[in-house]
Amino acid sequence: MVNIKDVAKKAGVSVTTVSRVINNRGYIGKETRKKVEKAMADTDYSPNQIARALQKSQSYLLGVIVPDSGHPFFAELIKNIELFAYKNNYKILICNSLDEAEKETKYIGMLKENRVDGIIMCSQTLDIEEYKKIRLPIVSFDRIMSKDIPYVGSDNFNGGTIATEHLIESGCKNLLHLSGPLDLDVLPNRRADAFKLTCMKHDLPFKIIEKEYSRLSFSHYNNYELFIEKQVSHELPNYDGVFCSNDLLAYALYIYAQKNNIKVPEQLKIVGYDFNSFTQMLQNPKLTTVKQPADRLGRELCSTLVKMIEDKDDDKPNNTIVDVELVKGETT
């Protein structure tokens, strides 16, 4: 059985150099790295991950709990978390909570049993006190949990402001916002705050309709259609501009308008939020939306967690808010 000494002999370097290449630690010249990697390939050598984990008390595994990996935004977020993790010699375990508290609790237990080094928490069904009990490095996405748990999110308040300002600049006089449940203590609800304050600043009539909580709301398009039919359709004649909390909802509203002979953007202007892969593929129409960059959010979530794991002396975790921007389409 090939061991690290065989690789070192084949490459003509020391065992320490091979170890540095395997663990990506310390400076290694490009040519030396190539020689070691070629020797590993030629000898079919695979580092013993379990032994490395025991030696360093590290598993090089990160847990990622999301509401629904089928949602285009979370799919992109996971991809970018994985890309950064891989570059830093970590692997990820993905868990779908479907916004069920019991399922999220069981997944947290499973991740701890598998000795993950830390958790990226994108699902937020539990009370904040429950997250404090985990006793692992945690980074939260879009939720402020405590001063000891850093968070990463987009600038939701600014996103709500620029979406609403754009509708007003486009000539809208009566504005509607379709939001998620506002009783949840999550950062995306700052979009609704910004919408309300911007309308008040311009002295324009407005209304906010909250979509009731549903664990099927993330990637099930029919759920959005039903919401519009039951809770929004009778209100639409009173409004000429709508800011939707995400792009799937914005697209469902556009389809409803088309089916009911409401011209977009002539009679009704629509702005979404996300600019995920689904939105980018849409050609008819090209949605006007607010872009929150999943690539940077994923990198920031992973880099923050890795820093907490590897720099245990740093007891001041940094929060990160990522800029957003308006992407002009054909719905305004």
C-alpha positions as CSV (number, residue, x, y, z in Angstrom):
1,M,0.0,0.0,0.0
2,V,1.4,3.4,-1.0
3,N,2.2,5.8,1.8
4,I,3.4,9.4,2.0
5,K,7.1,8.3,2.1
6,D,6.6,6.6,-1.3
7,V,5.2,9.8,-2.7
8,A,8.1,11.9,-1.3
9,K,10.7,9.5,-2.8
10,K,8.9,9.5,-6.2
11,A,8.8,13.3,-6.3
12,G,12.3,13.7,-4.9
13,V,11.2,15.9,-2.0
14,S,10.8,15.6,1.8
15,V,7.8,14.1,3.6
16,T,7.2,17.5,5.1
17,T,6.9,19.0,1.6
18,V,4.3,16.4,0.5
19,S,2.4,17.0,3.7
20,R,2.3,20.8,3.0
21,V,1.0,20.2,-0.5
22,I,-1.7,17.8,0.8
23,N,-2.8,20.2,3.5
24,N,-2.3,23.4,1.4
25,R,-0.2,24.9,4.2
26,G,2.9,27.0,3.9
27,Y,4.6,28.3,0.7
28,I,5.2,25.7,-2.0
29,G,6.7,26.6,-5.4
30,K,4.6,25.8,-8.5
31,E,7.2,23.4,-9.9
32,T,7.4,21.5,-6.5
33,R,3.7,21.3,-6.2
34,K,3.4,19.9,-9.7
35,K,6.0,17.3,-9.0
36,V,4.2,16.2,-5.8
37,E,0.8,16.1,-7.5
38,K,2.2,14.1,-10.4
39,A,3.9,11.7,-7.9
40,M,0.6,11.3,-6.1
41,A,-1.2,10.6,-9.4
42,D,1.5,8.1,-10.6
43,T,1.4,6.2,-7.3
44,D,-2.4,6.4,-7.0
45,Y,-1.9,7.8,-3.5
46,S,-5.0,9.2,-1.6
47,P,-4.4,11.1,1.7
48,N,-6.2,9.4,4.7
49,Q,-8.8,12.1,5.5
50,I,-9.8,10.3,8.7
51,A,-6.3,10.2,10.0
52,R,-5.8,13.9,9.1
53,A,-9.0,14.8,10.9
54,L,-8.0,12.9,14.1
55,Q,-4.5,14.4,14.0
56,K,-5.8,18.0,13.7
57,S,-9.2,17.5,15.5
58,Q,-10.7,18.7,12.3
59,S,-13.0,16.9,9.8
60,Y,-12.7,19.5,7.0
61,L,-16.5,19.2,6.6
62,L,-18.9,22.1,6.7
63,G,-22.6,21.8,7.2
64,V,-25.0,23.9,5.0
65,I,-28.7,24.0,6.0
66,V,-31.0,25.6,3.5
67,P,-34.8,25.9,3.2
68,D,-34.9,24.4,-0.3
69,S,-32.0,23.6,-2.6
70,G,-34.5,23.5,-5.5
71,H,-35.0,27.3,-5.3
72,P,-32.8,28.9,-7.9
73,F,-31.3,31.4,-5.5
74,F,-30.3,28.8,-2.9
75,A,-29.0,26.5,-5.7
76,E,-26.6,29.3,-6.7
77,L,-25.7,30.1,-3.1
78,I,-24.8,26.4,-2.4
79,K,-22.7,26.2,-5.6
80,N,-20.6,29.3,-4.6
81,I,-20.2,28.0,-1.0
82,E,-18.9,24.7,-2.4
83,L,-16.5,26.4,-4.8
84,F,-14.9,28.4,-2.0
85,A,-14.9,25.4,0.4
86,Y,-13.2,23.2,-2.2
87,K,-10.5,25.7,-2.8
88,N,-9.7,25.7,0.9
89,N,-9.8,21.9,1.2
90,Y,-13.2,21.6,2.8
91,K,-16.2,19.6,1.7
92,I,-19.8,20.4,2.4
93,L,-22.8,18.5,3.6
94,I,-26.1,20.0,2.3
95,C,-29.3,19.7,4.3
96,N,-32.8,20.8,3.1
97,S,-35.0,21.8,6.1
98,L,-38.1,22.7,4.0
99,D,-38.6,25.2,6.8
100,E,-39.6,22.4,9.2
101,A,-38.3,23.1,12.8
102,E,-38.2,19.4,13.6
103,K,-36.2,18.5,10.5
104,E,-33.8,21.4,11.0
105,T,-33.2,20.2,14.6
106,K,-32.5,16.7,13.4
107,Y,-30.1,17.9,10.7
108,I,-28.2,20.0,13.3
109,G,-27.8,16.8,15.4
110,M,-26.7,14.8,12.4
111,L,-24.1,17.4,11.4
112,K,-22.7,17.4,15.0
113,E,-22.5,13.6,15.0
114,N,-20.5,13.8,11.7
115,R,-18.1,16.1,13.4
116,V,-18.5,19.0,11.0
117,D,-16.2,21.9,11.8
118,G,-18.9,24.5,11.4
119,I,-22.4,25.2,10.0
120,I,-23.7,27.8,7.5
121,M,-27.3,28.4,8.6
122,C,-29.6,29.6,5.8
123,S,-32.7,28.0,7.3
124,Q,-34.1,29.8,10.3
125,T,-37.1,28.0,11.9
126,L,-35.8,27.8,15.5
127,D,-35.7,30.3,18.3
128,I,-32.4,32.1,18.5
129,E,-31.6,30.5,21.8
130,E,-31.5,27.1,20.1
131,Y,-28.7,28.2,17.8
132,K,-26.6,29.4,20.7
133,K,-26.7,25.9,22.2
134,I,-25.0,24.3,19.1
135,R,-21.4,25.1,20.4
136,L,-19.9,25.0,16.9
137,P,-18.8,27.9,14.7
138,I,-21.9,29.2,12.9
139,V,-22.5,31.8,10.3
140,S,-26.1,32.9,9.6
141,F,-27.5,34.0,6.3
142,D,-29.9,36.9,6.4
143,R,-30.7,36.7,10.2
144,I,-29.2,38.4,13.2
145,M,-29.0,35.8,15.9
146,S,-26.6,37.2,18.5
147,K,-23.4,39.2,18.8
148,D,-21.4,36.0,18.8
149,I,-22.9,34.6,15.6
150,P,-21.8,36.5,12.5
151,Y,-24.3,37.1,9.7
152,V,-24.0,37.6,6.0
153,G,-26.7,39.2,3.8
154,S,-27.5,41.6,1.0
155,D,-28.4,45.2,1.7
156,N,-32.1,44.5,1.9
157,F,-33.1,47.9,3.0
158,N,-31.3,49.6,0.1
159,G,-32.7,46.9,-2.2
160,G,-36.3,47.8,-1.1
161,T,-35.5,51.5,-1.5
162,I,-34.1,51.4,-5.0
163,A,-36.9,49.1,-6.2
164,T,-39.6,51.5,-4.8
165,E,-37.8,54.6,-6.1
166,H,-37.6,53.0,-9.6
167,L,-41.3,52.3,-9.7
168,I,-42.0,55.9,-8.6
169,E,-39.5,57.3,-11.2
170,S,-41.3,55.2,-13.8
171,G,-44.5,57.0,-13.1
172,C,-46.3,54.8,-10.5
173,K,-48.7,56.6,-8.2
174,N,-50.2,53.7,-6.2
175,L,-47.8,51.1,-5.0
176,L,-48.2,47.5,-3.7
177,H,-45.6,45.3,-2.1
178,L,-45.9,41.5,-2.0
179,S,-43.8,40.3,0.9
180,G,-43.2,37.2,3.0
181,P,-44.4,36.9,6.5
182,L,-43.3,40.1,8.3
183,D,-43.6,38.6,11.8
184,L,-40.3,36.7,11.1
185,D,-37.2,38.3,12.5
186,V,-35.2,38.1,9.2
187,L,-33.2,40.7,7.3
188,P,-35.2,40.3,4.0
189,N,-38.1,42.0,5.8
190,R,-36.1,45.2,5.7
191,R,-37.3,45.4,2.1
192,A,-40.8,46.0,3.3
193,D,-39.6,48.7,5.8
194,A,-37.8,50.5,2.9
195,F,-40.9,50.2,0.7
196,K,-43.1,51.7,3.3
197,L,-40.8,54.6,4.2
198,T,-40.1,55.4,0.6
199,C,-43.8,55.6,-0.2
200,M,-44.4,57.8,2.8
201,K,-41.5,60.1,1.8
202,H,-43.1,60.6,-1.6
203,D,-46.6,60.9,0.0
204,L,-48.0,58.1,-2.2
205,P,-50.7,55.6,-1.2
206,F,-49.4,52.0,-0.7
207,K,-50.3,48.6,0.6
208,I,-48.3,45.6,1.8
209,I,-49.8,42.1,1.3
210,E,-48.0,39.3,3.2
211,K,-47.8,35.9,1.8
212,E,-48.8,33.5,4.5
213,Y,-46.2,31.1,5.7
214,S,-45.9,27.9,3.6
215,R,-43.0,25.4,3.5
216,L,-43.9,24.9,-0.2
217,S,-43.4,28.6,-1.1
218,F,-39.7,28.4,-2.1
219,S,-39.6,26.5,-5.3
220,H,-43.3,25.5,-6.0
221,Y,-44.4,28.0,-8.6
222,N,-48.1,26.9,-8.3
223,N,-48.0,28.1,-4.7
224,Y,-47.3,31.7,-5.9
225,E,-50.0,31.5,-8.5
226,L,-52.5,30.5,-5.8
227,F,-51.4,33.4,-3.6
228,I,-51.9,35.9,-6.4
229,E,-55.4,34.4,-7.3
230,K,-56.6,34.4,-3.7
231,Q,-55.0,37.3,-2.0
232,V,-53.8,39.7,-4.7
233,S,-56.0,39.6,-7.7
234,H,-58.9,41.7,-6.3
235,E,-56.4,44.4,-5.2
236,L,-54.6,44.8,-8.5
237,P,-57.0,47.2,-10.2
238,N,-56.1,49.7,-7.4
239,Y,-52.3,49.7,-8.2
240,D,-50.0,50.5,-11.0
241,G,-46.7,49.4,-9.5
242,V,-45.8,46.2,-7.6
243,F,-42.6,45.4,-5.8
244,C,-42.3,41.6,-5.3
245,S,-40.1,40.0,-2.6
246,N,-38.6,37.6,-5.1
247,D,-38.4,36.9,-8.9
248,L,-40.5,33.7,-8.9
249,L,-43.3,35.7,-7.4
250,A,-42.8,38.6,-9.8
251,Y,-42.9,36.2,-12.8
252,A,-46.1,34.6,-11.4
253,L,-47.7,38.1,-11.2
254,Y,-46.6,38.8,-14.8
255,I,-48.3,35.6,-16.0
256,Y,-51.4,36.5,-14.1
257,A,-51.5,39.9,-15.7
258,Q,-51.0,38.4,-19.2
259,K,-53.9,36.0,-18.7
260,N,-56.2,38.7,-17.5
261,N,-55.4,41.3,-20.2
262,I,-53.4,43.6,-17.9
263,K,-50.6,45.2,-19.9
264,V,-47.2,45.1,-18.4
265,P,-45.6,47.7,-18.1
266,E,-48.2,50.0,-19.6
267,Q,-50.8,49.4,-16.9
268,L,-48.9,47.5,-14.3
269,K,-45.1,47.8,-13.6
270,I,-43.4,44.9,-11.7
271,V,-40.0,44.7,-9.9
272,G,-38.7,41.5,-8.4
273,Y,-35.7,40.7,-6.2
274,D,-32.8,38.2,-6.6
275,F,-31.6,38.1,-10.3
276,N,-30.9,34.4,-10.0
277,S,-30.3,31.9,-12.8
278,F,-34.0,31.5,-13.4
279,T,-34.3,35.3,-13.9
280,Q,-31.3,35.5,-16.1
281,M,-32.7,32.8,-18.4
282,L,-36.0,34.5,-18.8
283,Q,-36.3,36.2,-22.2
284,N,-40.0,37.0,-22.3
285,P,-40.2,39.1,-20.3
286,K,-36.8,40.2,-19.0
287,L,-37.7,41.1,-15.4
288,T,-36.8,44.3,-13.8
289,T,-35.3,43.2,-10.5
290,V,-32.8,43.9,-7.7
291,K,-29.7,41.8,-8.0
292,Q,-28.3,40.3,-4.8
293,P,-25.0,38.6,-5.9
294,A,-25.2,34.9,-4.9
295,D,-21.6,34.4,-5.9
296,R,-20.2,37.0,-3.4
297,L,-22.7,35.9,-0.7
298,G,-21.6,32.3,-1.0
299,R,-17.9,33.3,-0.8
300,E,-18.5,35.5,2.2
301,L,-20.5,32.9,4.1
302,C,-17.8,30.3,3.6
303,S,-14.8,32.5,4.1
304,T,-16.3,33.8,7.4
305,L,-16.9,30.3,8.7
306,V,-13.5,29.1,7.6
307,K,-11.8,32.1,9.4
308,M,-13.8,31.2,12.6
309,I,-12.6,27.6,12.4
310,E,-9.0,28.3,11.6
311,D,-8.5,31.5,13.7
312,K,-10.0,30.5,17.0
313,D,-8.3,33.4,18.8
314,D,-10.3,35.9,16.8
315,D,-13.3,36.4,19.1
316,K,-14.9,39.2,17.2
317,P,-16.7,37.7,14.2
318,N,-17.4,40.2,11.4
319,N,-20.8,40.7,9.8
320,T,-21.0,41.3,6.1
321,I,-23.6,43.2,4.1
322,V,-23.2,42.9,0.3
323,D,-24.3,45.7,-2.1
324,V,-27.3,45.2,-4.4
325,E,-28.1,46.9,-7.7
326,L,-31.1,47.5,-9.9
327,V,-31.3,45.4,-13.2
328,K,-33.6,47.2,-15.6
329,G,-35.8,44.8,-17.7
330,E,-39.0,45.0,-19.6
331,T,-41.5,45.0,-16.7
332,T,-41.2,48.6,-15.8
